[in-house]
């Protein structure tokens, strides 16, 4: 891989959030840019919520080619953009900004990332008819949108510790209440949750520095006919995934979603499909783990 050469012609990409010191995105994107020999550089910008407007004005003034957007800005940034993609509009959040011909266009690649991870990492060309989705935050919103685009998904149990948040999200994306039933884990314990063929954890439970936590109060619902995806990628194998593996379920870690949503943003900015495995390997190295 050639050394990165930065010149006056190098175009700038990045990620904004608060905090961003932990992000693996620069490692992933710069590895892909170098592998393809593209004259771009990707960096991280720590942006506090109170200066978000100034940061987006700076993106325009400095001619930054594109930005990823992470917490806490995915919703707040929407009002500062010129246009939203249909996905971003429907999901109600932006994680990618494309600076094109003087206009800032907001996209959301999270739904694409999780669906591609389920297909390529989880082996699910077709999703099960019954899905359990844990959480009701920004990530859950994008994932629920992706699930509802799949006609084979007949029923989604949307489970959150605060049931009001689950209800609000369910009404927003399934206003006629045809396919989404909000509730809590206690309400869906045992046999009801065990009927799901796919379980997705879209919460931060189990993330470093609390790796011994699991979103499931009782893992007895996990079974051999289930695929379990945890969007947490640090640690790579969460307690939930260990519980699922012990129950004989197929497990999918969160690094695939991270790499594939990043690859989608990369293609939006550059017009080139990146090497996803290079991005995944760079993220693994950033996490201090060997490539696999």
C-alpha positions in Angstrom: 0.0 0.0 0.0 1.5 3.3 -1.0 2.1 6.0 1.6 -0.6 8.7 1.9 0.4 11.8 0.0 -1.4 15.0 0.8 -1.3 18.0 -1.5 -3.2 21.1 -2.4 -5.4 18.9 -4.6 -6.3 16.4 -1.9 -10.0 16.3 -1.1 -11.1 16.1 2.5 -13.6 13.7 4.1 -14.4 13.3 7.8 -16.7 12.5 10.6 -18.3 14.9 13.1 -19.5 14.0 16.5 -19.0 14.6 20.2 -17.0 12.7 21.3 -15.2 11.2 18.3 -11.8 10.2 19.8 -12.9 6.5 19.8 -14.0 6.3 16.2 -12.7 3.7 13.8 -13.9 5.6 10.7 -10.6 7.3 9.8 -8.8 4.0 10.0 -11.4 2.3 7.8 -11.7 5.0 5.1 -8.1 5.9 4.8 -7.2 2.3 4.4 -9.7 2.0 1.5 -8.6 5.3 0.0 -5.0 4.2 0.0 -5.9 0.8 -1.4 -7.6 2.4 -4.4 -5.1 5.2 -4.8 -7.7 8.0 -4.5 -6.5 11.5 -3.6 -8.6 12.0 -0.5 -7.9 12.1 3.2 -10.4 11.3 6.0 -10.2 12.7 9.5 -12.3 13.2 12.7 -13.7 16.5 13.9 -14.9 16.9 17.4 -18.0 19.2 17.2 -20.0 20.2 20.3 -23.8 20.5 19.8 -23.8 24.3 20.3 -21.4 24.9 17.3 -22.9 22.4 14.9 -24.2 25.2 12.7 -20.8 26.7 12.5 -19.3 23.3 11.6 -21.7 22.8 8.7 -21.0 26.4 7.5 -17.3 25.5 7.7 -18.0 22.4 5.5 -19.4 24.7 2.8 -16.6 27.3 3.2 -13.7 24.9 3.2 -15.2 22.8 0.4 -15.1 19.5 2.3 -16.2 16.8 0.0 -18.2 14.8 2.5 -18.8 14.1 6.2 -20.1 11.2 8.3 -22.3 12.3 11.2 -22.4 10.5 14.5 -24.0 11.1 17.9 -25.3 13.5 19.0 -25.8 15.3 15.6 -27.7 12.8 13.4 -31.1 14.6 13.9 -29.9 18.2 14.5 -27.9 18.4 11.3 -31.0 17.7 9.1 -32.2 21.3 9.3 -28.9 22.6 8.1 -28.8 20.7 4.8 -30.2 21.6 1.4 -31.7 18.2 0.6 -32.4 14.9 2.2 -32.4 11.5 0.5 -35.7 9.5 0.7 -34.1 7.2 3.3 -32.8 10.0 5.5 -36.2 11.7 5.3 -38.1 8.5 6.3 -35.7 7.5 9.0 -35.5 11.0 10.4 -31.7 11.0 10.8 -28.6 11.7 8.7 -25.3 9.9 9.0 -23.7 11.0 5.7 -23.4 14.4 4.1 -22.6 14.6 0.4 -21.2 18.1 -0.7 -22.2 18.1 -4.4 -22.1 21.2 -6.7 -22.5 23.6 -3.7 -25.4 21.7 -2.2 -25.3 19.6 1.0 -27.3 16.4 0.6 -28.1 14.3 3.7 -28.2 10.5 3.4 -28.6 7.6 5.9 -26.6 4.5 5.2 -27.3 2.7 8.5 -30.3 0.7 7.2 -28.2 -0.4 4.1 -25.3 -1.4 6.4 -27.4 -3.6 8.6 -29.2 -5.3 5.8 -26.0 -6.0 3.9 -24.4 -7.3 7.1 -27.3 -9.7 7.6 -27.1 -10.8 4.0 -23.3 -11.2 3.7 -22.2 -11.9 7.3 -25.3 -13.6 8.5 -26.2 -15.5 5.4 -29.7 -14.2 5.3 -30.8 -13.6 1.7 -34.3 -13.7 3.0 -35.2 -12.4 6.5 -37.3 -14.4 8.9 -41.0 -13.4 9.1 -40.7 -12.6 12.9 -38.0 -10.3 14.1 -37.2 -8.9 17.6 -35.5 -5.5 17.7 -34.1 -4.2 21.0 -33.9 -0.4 21.4 -35.7 2.7 20.2 -32.9 5.1 19.6 -31.4 6.4 16.3 -29.8 3.1 15.3 -33.0 1.2 16.0 -34.9 3.7 13.9 -32.7 3.1 10.9 -32.8 -0.7 11.4 -36.6 -0.7 11.8 -36.9 1.3 8.5 -34.7 -1.3 6.8 -36.7 -4.2 8.2 -40.0 -2.7 7.0 -38.7 -2.4 3.4 -38.5 -6.2 3.4 -41.9 -7.7 2.5 -41.0 -11.1 4.0 -40.8 -9.5 7.4 -44.3 -9.9 8.8 -43.9 -8.9 12.4 -41.4 -6.8 14.4 -41.4 -6.9 18.2 -39.9 -3.5 19.1 -38.7 -3.8 22.6 -37.3 -1.0 24.8 -36.9 -0.4 28.5 -38.9 2.8 28.1 -42.1 1.6 26.4 -43.2 5.1 25.4 -40.1 5.5 23.2 -40.9 2.2 21.5 -44.5 3.3 20.9 -43.4 6.6 19.4 -41.0 4.9 17.0 -43.5 2.3 16.0 -46.2 4.9 15.2 -43.7 7.0 13.2 -42.6 4.1 10.9 -45.7 1.9 11.0 -48.6 4.3 11.7 -51.3 1.7 10.9 -49.7 -0.7 13.4 -49.8 -3.5 10.8 -46.3 -5.0 11.4 -44.7 -3.4 14.5 -45.7 -4.2 18.1 -43.9 -2.1 20.7 -43.3 -3.3 24.2 -40.8 -4.2 26.8 -38.6 -7.3 27.2 -40.7 -8.3 30.2 -43.8 -8.4 28.1 -42.1 -10.4 25.4 -40.2 -12.8 27.6 -40.1 -16.6 27.1 -42.0 -18.2 24.3 -43.1 -15.0 22.5 -39.5 -13.7 22.1 -38.4 -17.2 21.3 -40.6 -17.2 18.2 -38.3 -14.7 16.5 -36.0 -16.0 13.8 -33.8 -12.8 14.0 -32.9 -10.8 17.1 -31.1 -7.5 16.7 -29.6 -5.5 19.6 -29.6 -1.8 18.6 -28.8 -0.6 22.1 -25.4 0.2 23.6 -25.8 -2.4 26.3 -22.7 -4.6 26.4 -20.4 -1.9 24.9 -17.0 -1.1 26.5 -16.5 -0.2 29.3 -19.4 -2.4 30.5 -18.8 -5.6 28.5 -20.4 -7.9 31.1 -23.9 -6.5 30.5 -26.5 -8.1 28.2 -29.8 -6.6 27.0 -31.5 -9.9 27.7 -32.6 -10.4 31.3 -33.0 -14.1 30.5 -31.1 -15.7 27.6 -33.5 -18.7 27.6 -35.3 -17.3 24.5 -32.2 -17.8 22.3 -32.3 -20.9 20.2 -30.7 -22.8 17.4 -33.0 -21.5 14.7 -32.2 -17.8 15.5 -29.7 -15.3 14.0 -28.5 -12.8 16.5 -26.9 -9.5 15.4 -25.4 -7.1 18.0 -24.5 -3.7 16.5 -22.0 -3.2 19.3 -18.5 -3.8 18.0 -16.3 -3.0 21.0 -16.0 -5.7 22.3 -16.3 -7.6 19.1 -17.9 -10.6 20.9 -20.4 -9.2 23.4 -22.0 -11.1 26.3 -25.2 -11.3 24.2 -23.3 -12.9 21.3 -21.6 -15.4 23.7 -25.0 -16.3 25.1 -26.4 -16.7 21.6 -23.4 -18.9 20.5 -23.9 -21.1 23.6 -27.6 -21.5 22.6 -26.6 -22.7 19.1 -27.7 -19.5 17.4 -25.9 -18.0 14.4 -24.1 -14.8 15.6 -23.2 -11.6 13.7 -21.0 -8.9 15.3 -21.4 -5.2 14.8 -18.2 -4.7 12.7 -19.9 -5.8 9.5 -22.6 -3.1 9.8 -20.0 -0.5 10.6 -17.9 -1.4 7.6 -20.8 -1.7 5.2 -22.5 1.5 6.2 -19.1 3.2 5.8 -18.6 1.6 2.4 -22.0 3.0 1.2 -20.9 6.5 2.3 -17.6 6.0 0.6 -19.3 5.1 -2.7 -21.6 8.2 -2.4 -18.6 10.5 -2.1 -16.2 9.0 -4.6 -18.4 7.1 -7.0 -16.2 4.0 -6.4 -17.1 0.9 -4.5 -14.5 0.4 -1.8 -12.8 -2.9 -0.6 -15.0 -3.7 2.4 -12.6 -6.3 3.8 -9.8 -3.8 3.8 -12.1 -1.4 5.8 -13.0 -4.2 8.2 -9.4 -5.2 8.7 -8.4 -1.6 9.4 -11.2 -1.3 12.0 -10.0 -4.6 13.6 -6.5 -3.3 13.8 -7.7 0.0 15.3 -9.5 -2.1 18.0 -6.2 -3.9 18.7 -7.4 -7.2 17.2 -5.8 -9.3 14.5 -7.4 -9.3 11.0 -9.6 -12.4 10.3 
